[in-house]
Amino acid sequence: MKENKIAKILKDNKLYIFLLITMTFLGIFIKMNYATDTYSVISDIPRARFNHFMLSGRFVTAIWYGIMCVLKCSPDMMSLISYIIAIITTTLALYKLYNIISKDVKNSALAILISIIIIINPFSIELFMYIERGIMMLAILMCICALECFVKFLEGENKKKQILLAIIFMIIATFSYQGVVALFVALSAVYIIKYSSNFKEFIINNIVMFMCYGIPAVLNLGIVRIFFSNDRVSGNIIITESIKKILSGSAKMLNTYSILPNRFFEILILVTLVLVLISIIVKNTKITVKIIKILSLIYVTAITLCITVLPVAMQDTASIWFVARSTYTFASILGIIILFIALEKLENIQLQKVLNIAMIAITVILLIVQYKRFNTIELDFYNKCYMEKSNSIEIGKMIESYEKAMGIKVENISIYKDKNPQYTYNGLFAVGDFNIMGFATDWSDANMINYFNNLKLKKVENNAEIQEYFSDKDWDSFNEAEVIFEGNTIHFCRF
């Protein structure tokens, strides 16, 4: 029976449509690439990196990394395996979400498009920039599996079993990557509206939903608190500073961290909300029903925003950092609102057709603009990788020449900053953690130079005189003057 089900899925053309779409938007990442964190992953002592993932509560990621180390996979092979997992899990997430949606949204094209803009949303690109991309996308697939179980619960199918399965799937998701698990809540909220026939049911369904979301979160945090200690469970909270960071970060998030053109996403959301209001007004004659539907829209929108921001906001003040990968769910909000409309079927067939065309137009416009922006960002990302590799190799050649000339083995490296340090190369798109060059962070600078030159330079403290000399300089690209040799130490100033 199980084999027949798998065979049926493999014969379904829609599975391959979703595979093609995934490859179109994110296929470029098959080529080895380097985020700043990647240099730590491939350069750290395996035990140290394994412990880092465990400390972060990303236990599935830690297990995957441990297996890669046991199998002695090279960084390139590790990246490729992770990429394959990411492509498969993204495709399956799209396929499963489509199957859930298509039960109610009979327009196949619309159901496909809604699935795409929810899963491959504008923030999804950052998830693919990390070497553990496969496990991050696995977390999204697990959220969709949990959603499927929750919808079955709402339909009254073997309720206890479905709740248990949903919790299990959410445990796997939370233990893989916490930054995407809010997607389960945002999507579940739409179906709670659909299946709650009265206020009591609405409250009960919300309690069950938050139980499915909360139990894995509490379990994850509890394990970290009991067995480990890190920034997730320690640190100071300065309320005024936290509020400032939350407001500033939320504003950047609303503007998609400039991934999409300025205010473009907000305009699409506004247009879509207007469509929702029109559909509510047209469909319902009673004022009380209209009010309930408008409140339902507010509920779905508010819960998506809150469940995205809250986990970030609850951290200690120093750790609050809004980036695309940790606020992934917000970028699904347009698809979630459109799904909300699509479930509100109109009795007037002609008006329903017009509404469907409008929704399809909005999703297509988003995907065209998103594809163009993804393409630009991806090319900039690989240009950044190429330039930092070239610069690192150039530094390696300088080290080799110095060692031959002086007969000294260079063993140490000290990293400095010039007057106005950059975080990426001129002309490249960079925001948050996007396209940050390896020289820009203290966990990647020396590791990057070591990796590309097969060196084991030990990072040491700055020399006060050399630091004063570099502090007055202002370079905007790599220059040999940024390197000073002193005995067995190379002093490098990042530009």
ChimeraX attribute file (.defattr): number of C-alpha atoms within 10 A of each C-alpha:
attribute: neighborCount
match mode: 1-to-1
recipient: residues
	/A:1	6
	/A:2	7
	/A:3	8
	/A:4	9
	/A:5	10
	/A:6	11
	/A:7	11
	/A:8	10
	/A:9	15
	/A:10	12
	/A:11	11
	/A:12	12
	/A:13	10
	/A:14	17
	/A:15	18
	/A:16	16
	/A:17	15
	/A:18	22
	/A:19	20
	/A:20	14
	/A:21	17
	/A:22	20
	/A:23	16
	/A:24	12
	/A:25	19
	/A:26	23
	/A:27	16
	/A:28	14
	/A:29	22
	/A:30	17
	/A:31	11
	/A:32	17
	/A:33	19
	/A:34	25
	/A:35	22
	/A:36	25
	/A:37	17
	/A:38	22
	/A:39	23
	/A:40	20
	/A:41	22
	/A:42	19
	/A:43	19
	/A:44	14
	/A:45	10
	/A:46	16
	/A:47	12
	/A:48	12
	/A:49	18
	/A:50	21
	/A:51	15
	/A:52	16
	/A:53	19
	/A:54	20
	/A:55	20
	/A:56	23
	/A:57	27
	/A:58	24
	/A:59	22
	/A:60	21
	/A:61	22
	/A:62	24
	/A:63	15
	/A:64	18
	/A:65	24
	/A:66	16
	/A:67	13
	/A:68	18
	/A:69	16
	/A:70	10
	/A:71	10
	/A:72	11
	/A:73	14
	/A:74	12
	/A:75	19
	/A:76	15
	/A:77	13
	/A:78	21
	/A:79	24
	/A:80	18
	/A:81	18
	/A:82	24
	/A:83	27
	/A:84	15
	/A:85	19
	/A:86	24
	/A:87	23
	/A:88	17
	/A:89	22
	/A:90	28
	/A:91	26
	/A:92	22
	/A:93	26
	/A:94	29
	/A:95	25
	/A:96	19
	/A:97	24
	/A:98	23
	/A:99	17
	/A:100	18
	/A:101	22
	/A:102	17
	/A:103	10
	/A:104	14
	/A:105	21
	/A:106	12
	/A:107	13
	/A:108	13
	/A:109	12
	/A:110	24
	/A:111	23
	/A:112	22
	/A:113	21
	/A:114	28
	/A:115	26
	/A:116	25
	/A:117	24
	/A:118	25
	/A:119	26
	/A:120	23
	/A:121	21
	/A:122	26
	/A:123	25
	/A:124	25
	/A:125	21
	/A:126	20
	/A:127	21
	/A:128	25
	/A:129	24
	/A:130	21
	/A:131	28
	/A:132	25
	/A:133	24
	/A:134	26
	/A:135	26
	/A:136	30
	/A:137	29
	/A:138	24
	/A:139	29
	/A:140	31
	/A:141	29
	/A:142	24
	/A:143	30
	/A:144	29
	/A:145	23
	/A:146	28
	/A:147	28
	/A:148	22
	/A:149	23
	/A:150	28
	/A:151	21
	/A:152	17
	/A:153	19
	/A:154	22
	/A:155	12
	/A:156	12
	/A:157	13
	/A:158	12
	/A:159	16
	/A:160	11
	/A:161	13
	/A:162	21
	/A:163	22
	/A:164	15
	/A:165	18
	/A:166	27
	/A:167	23
	/A:168	18
	/A:169	24
	/A:170	30
	/A:171	26
	/A:172	20
	/A:173	32
	/A:174	31
	/A:175	26
	/A:176	30
	/A:177	26
	/A:178	23
	/A:179	23
	/A:180	24
	/A:181	29
	/A:182	28
	/A:183	28
	/A:184	28
	/A:185	23
	/A:186	27
	/A:187	27
	/A:188	25
	/A:189	24
	/A:190	21
	/A:191	21
	/A:192	22
	/A:193	21
	/A:194	15
	/A:195	15
	/A:196	16
	/A:197	10
	/A:198	9
	/A:199	9
	/A:200	10
	/A:201	15
	/A:202	16
	/A:203	13
	/A:204	12
	/A:205	22
	/A:206	18
	/A:207	13
	/A:208	15
	/A:209	21
	/A:210	13
	/A:211	15
	/A:212	25
	/A:213	25
	/A:214	17
	/A:215	15
	/A:216	20
	/A:217	19
	/A:218	13
	/A:219	15
	/A:220	19
	/A:221	18
	/A:222	14
	/A:223	14
	/A:224	20
	/A:225	16
	/A:226	8
	/A:227	9
	/A:228	15
	/A:229	13
	/A:230	13
	/A:231	13
	/A:232	16
	/A:233	14
	/A:234	12
	/A:235	13
	/A:236	11
	/A:237	15
	/A:238	11
	/A:239	11
	/A:240	10
	/A:241	13
	/A:242	19
	/A:243	14
	/A:244	12
	/A:245	18
	/A:246	21
	/A:247	13
	/A:248	13
	/A:249	21
	/A:250	19
	/A:251	13
	/A:252	17
	/A:253	21
	/A:254	17
	/A:255	17
	/A:256	23
	/A:257	22
	/A:258	18
	/A:259	22
	/A:260	19
	/A:261	13
	/A:262	13
	/A:263	13
	/A:264	15
	/A:265	22
	/A:266	14
	/A:267	11
	/A:268	16
	/A:269	18
	/A:270	12
	/A:271	14
	/A:272	20
	/A:273	18
	/A:274	12
	/A:275	18
	/A:276	22
	/A:277	16
	/A:278	12
	/A:279	20
	/A:280	22
	/A:281	17
	/A:282	14
	/A:283	17
	/A:284	15
	/A:285	10
	/A:286	9
	/A:287	10
	/A:288	10
	/A:289	14
	/A:290	18
	/A:291	14
	/A:292	12
	/A:293	19
	/A:294	15
	/A:295	12
	/A:296	18
	/A:297	22
	/A:298	12
	/A:299	16
	/A:300	23
	/A:301	21
	/A:302	13
	/A:303	17
	/A:304	25
	/A:305	20
	/A:306	14
	/A:307	19
	/A:308	25
	/A:309	21
	/A:310	13
	/A:311	15
	/A:312	20
	/A:313	20
	/A:314	14
	/A:315	19
	/A:316	18
	/A:317	21
	/A:318	14
	/A:319	17
	/A:320	19
	/A:321	18
	/A:322	22
	/A:323	22
	/A:324	26
	/A:325	21
	/A:326	22
	/A:327	28
	/A:328	28
	/A:329	30
	/A:330	28
	/A:331	26
	/A:332	25
	/A:333	23
	/A:334	25
	/A:335	24
	/A:336	26
	/A:337	23
	/A:338	27
	/A:339	23
	/A:340	22
	/A:341	24
	/A:342	24
	/A:343	16
	/A:344	18
	/A:345	17
	/A:346	18
	/A:347	11
	/A:348	10
	/A:349	10
	/A:350	10
	/A:351	15
	/A:352	16
	/A:353	13
	/A:354	11
	/A:355	20
	/A:356	18
	/A:357	13
	/A:358	15
	/A:359	23
	/A:360	20
	/A:361	14
	/A:362	19
	/A:363	20
	/A:364	16
	/A:365	13
	/A:366	19
	/A:367	20
	/A:368	11
	/A:369	15
	/A:370	21
	/A:371	17
	/A:372	13
	/A:373	17
	/A:374	21
	/A:375	16
	/A:376	14
	/A:377	20
	/A:378	21
	/A:379	15
	/A:380	19
	/A:381	24
	/A:382	18
	/A:383	15
	/A:384	24
	/A:385	20
	/A:386	14
	/A:387	15
	/A:388	23
	/A:389	19
	/A:390	14
	/A:391	17
	/A:392	23
	/A:393	19
	/A:394	18
	/A:395	22
	/A:396	18
	/A:397	13
	/A:398	17
	/A:399	21
	/A:400	15
	/A:401	12
	/A:402	18
	/A:403	16
	/A:404	11
	/A:405	9
	/A:406	10
	/A:407	9
	/A:408	14
	/A:409	14
	/A:410	20
	/A:411	15
	/A:412	18
	/A:413	23
	/A:414	20
	/A:415	20
	/A:416	21
	/A:417	21
	/A:418	20
	/A:419	13
	/A:420	14
	/A:421	18
	/A:422	19
	/A:423	20
	/A:424	23
	/A:425	20
	/A:426	11
	/A:427	7
	/A:428	16
	/A:429	19
	/A:430	20
	/A:431	16
	/A:432	15
	/A:433	17
	/A:434	23
	/A:435	26
	/A:436	23
	/A:437	24
	/A:438	28
	/A:439	28
	/A:440	17
	/A:441	14
	/A:442	13
	/A:443	18
	/A:444	23
	/A:445	24
	/A:446	26
	/A:447	27
	/A:448	26
	/A:449	25
	/A:450	20
	/A:451	19
	/A:452	18
	/A:453	18
	/A:454	12
	/A:455	15
	/A:456	16
	/A:457	19
	/A:458	14
	/A:459	17
	/A:460	14
	/A:461	11
	/A:462	14
	/A:463	12
	/A:464	8
	/A:465	8
	/A:466	14
	/A:467	18
	/A:468	12
	/A:469	10
	/A:470	22
	/A:471	15
	/A:472	11
	/A:473	16
	/A:474	16
	/A:475	18
	/A:476	14
	/A:477	14
	/A:478	19
	/A:479	14
	/A:480	11
	/A:481	11
	/A:482	19
	/A:483	17
	/A:484	14
	/A:485	15
	/A:486	9
	/A:487	13
	/A:488	16
	/A:489	20
	/A:490	23
	/A:491	22
	/A:492	25
	/A:493	26
	/A:494	27
	/A:495	24
